[in-house]
Amino acid sequence: MLPDKVNLDLSLIAARLEGLEETIIYKLLDRAQFCLNARIYEPGKSGFLGEERRSLFEIRLRMQEQMDAQFGRFMVPEERPFTGELPPSRRSVSLPDTGLRLEKYDVVNLCGPIMAAYRDLLRRLCPAGDDGQYGSGVEHDVYALQAIGRRVHYGALYVGESKFRDDPGKFSALVDKNDSSALLAALTRQEVENAIIARVRVKAAAIQAQANKIVRQIIDPEIIVAFYRDAVIPLTKEGEVLYLKNRKR
């Protein structure tokens, strides 16, 4: 089988997305072990001299992405940066044929709404208050955000291309009409979404079942389920629409 056919096999894509959902659950549970610590999101309170305009969270995220960029992370289609003006890769990176049909991967970039959804989630995910664990808080924020971003963009790109190839006539016609609502409806598989949500619920509970409650915060699985249902899945489909509208013919 040709490499692009392997990449675009919908059952394999679904399996990879399932693996990514486990990563997201773990990362969110790790962040939930620390208080909200609102101070880390306030500009001028980072503790960094000369950084009056940025928060500790913003500084940590930018430094992480600057390093990642130099290692070539953002040359991978599903790895979209949350910050701009990053240095070029210092590595020579050669990627196999993805089968994707985009001139520039960044035309499908949902980082803004992912960030907004994540920041909104924190108020429900983390205990209220301030435990002083600022460095740990922003470290886990960055890892959680990157995992969510990877999942959303991977689904948007590869599911979008795979579904197009299943019925190119239908999707080409909808793109020609510039009918985003009809595209969204055509991309939606409600039974698949229901299965994902049910699986996330089971995993979020199972992962915590053996946790030592003396040292671990136990999070209501419905908080993570709601985030998946109301943010991860809709943003992935929004990305699929963007992909199809920008896909090279």
Secondary structure, 3 states (H helix, E strand, C coil): CCHHHHHCCHHHHHHHHHHHHHHHHHHHHHHCCCCCCHHHHCCCCCCCCCCCCCCHHHHHHHHHHHHHHHCCHHHCCCCCCCCCCCCCCCCCCCCCCCCCCCCCHHHCCCHHHHHHHHHHHHHHHCCCCCCCCHHHHHHHHHHHHHHHHHHHHHHHHHHHHHHHHHCHHHHHHHHHCCCHHHHHHHHCCHHHHHHHHHHHHHHHHHHHHCCCCCCCCCCCHHHHHHHHHHHHHHHHHHHHHHHHHHCCC
